Amino acid sequence: MNRINYIDWMKSLAIIGVILLHVTSLYWYGLDTRTFEWQTLNFFQSITRWCVPFFVIASGELFLSKKISLKTLYLKYIYRLVVVLLIWSIIYALFNSLWNWSTSEVIAHLTKGQFHLWFLVMIIGIYIIIPILSYISSDTKLSGYFLLLWFVFGSIVPTLQQFKMFEFSKEISTTFDFNIAIGFSGYYILGKYLNSILFTKTHKIIIYILGLLSLITTIILSSYFSYVEGKPIHTYFDYFNPFIIISTIATYILIKNVTINLDNFLIQFISKHSFGIYLVHIIFIVLLDKIGINTNIFPIITIPGITLIVLVLSTLTSFLLKKIKPINKFM
């Protein structure tokens, strides 16, 4: 299969972003929001919110350009994800019970599920409606219309509804029920849609400025309101917050333009193993924390340091697991 340079860069940077996000999440909820340590964690949290949407955008751009039969969709792609979800749910249930071992503890963890595996459930849901999304994405105007509905009713309206003066709109939203145009389906179509548009230099500059302003706004709002409330406020980190969507689009266009002809073996290697890295990286974050290697001390240094260690260990693990034939097709 011919590799697409900017997709490799997107997936590689996204998985590094995911690791960094989870490294900083470990103590984001527990520390005092008025401390320098928490504000540092919050800064890194703010600048990596595009990472999960990037995986969805990359997947959509690749899949929506293919013609896949329902049989292949279910027996090859959905089946693989369901098996991976079940296997890794069991692995994490056993792993999380190591420090308080009992059958009931394993069952409790298995029922609750590992937090980062929600991504697999979401992708399975997206795959189920791929035939519908493929039809929408085949028409640029129809895609634009869908994305407009998604941005307005899946991003703008829910964000405004968090303010008291716009609470009246909740009843309107419930009445019209625009659920079809919300969720990650918008991100899934977004990649192919953006790829079909020829942006001028002026357009790109405007988008980059809006993206930078959105990123700065996310940092300031999350930091300020968390400081005032005395507890972490997650509102501005929602993947469907308008500022996150805008900064994600800007980052996508920037990375695509910078890396479209940029070959890099290491980036391709990380990209190739990004799924395996995603599955296993939490284990190494937890193990490092158990031996006292965490972000509680000198977070400016420990956050990138731990992220790098986890990336190396996770990539190596994914590489080795892919060498095992029965496991290979599920990594």
Secondary structure, 3 states (H helix, E strand, C coil): CCCCHHHHHHHHHHHHHHHHHHHHHHHHCCCCCCCHHHHHHHHHHHCCCCHHHHHHHHHHHHHCCCCCCHHHHHHHHHHHHHHHHHHHHHHHHHHHCCCCCCHHHHHHHHHHCCHHHHHHHHHHHHHHCHHHHHHHHCCHHHHHHHHHHHHHHHHHHHHHCCCHHHCCHHHHHHHHCCHHHCCCHHHHHHHHHHHCCCCCHHHHHHHHHHHHHHHHHHHHHHHHHHHHHCCCCCHHHCCCCHHHHHHHHHHHHHHHHHHCCCCCHHHHHHHHCHHHHHHHHHHHHHHHHHCCCCCCCCHHHHHHHHHHHHHHHHHHHHHHHHCCHHHHCCC
